[in-house]
Amino acid sequence: MIWEETKKIYPSSWLVIEAIDAITEGENRIIKQLAVLDSFEEETSKDALLKYLQLHKIHPNRELYVVHSTRPELDIKEQPCLGLGVRAN
């Protein structure tokens, strides 16, 4: 599904989506095709974020996002993964 179709099907909703076909242009992640994994019509993103965290824990290699369907476009910026270092004493 493309973003324009998604916005029409899920108006004013928080969505947990997966990038099915995506490319990187500069620092922007361009999602050409996506799948909606869950939708939440509540005012808050809390439930969507909890669903994202649950899915990410099970499938850490999938490209998942939480977005609101009122966004005119998916303007996702790629950020380098810095990782967390733990220092043992």
C-alpha positions, -999 to +999 in steps of 0.1 A: +000+000+000+012+036-006+009+064+019-019+082+000-041+051+002-033+045+038-044+081+048-078+075+032-084+041+048-072+052+083-081+089+087-070+105+120-054+073+133-021+063+149-006+036+129+021+010+134+035+004+099+062-017+083+082-005+054+079-032+027+098-014-001+120+016+010+151+034-001+174+060+014+180+093-004+205+114+015+193+113+051+156+106+041+140+072+042+116+070+013+089+043+019+074+032-014+053+004-001+041-002+034+019-025+054-003-013+083+002-037+112-022-020+136-043+012+139-054+032+169-081+058+167-075+072+201-061+107+208-029+093+222+000+075+206+006+054+238-012+022+226+005+025+192+039+029+208+033-001+231+024-022+200+055-010+182+077-020+212+061-054+214+066-061+177+101-047+177+111-070+205+099-100+186+111-089+152+141-065+157+151-066+120+118-054+106+116-017+096+087-005+118+074+030+125+046+047+145+030+075+125-002+095+125-023+094+093-028+132+092+008+136+081+008+149+046+038+127+038+061+103+055+091+125+062+113+100+080+149+109+087+175+082+089+196+084+121+227+064+126+225+038+154+250+048+180+243+019+203+246+020+241+279+012+257+279-003+292+311+000+312+318-027+338+337-016+369 
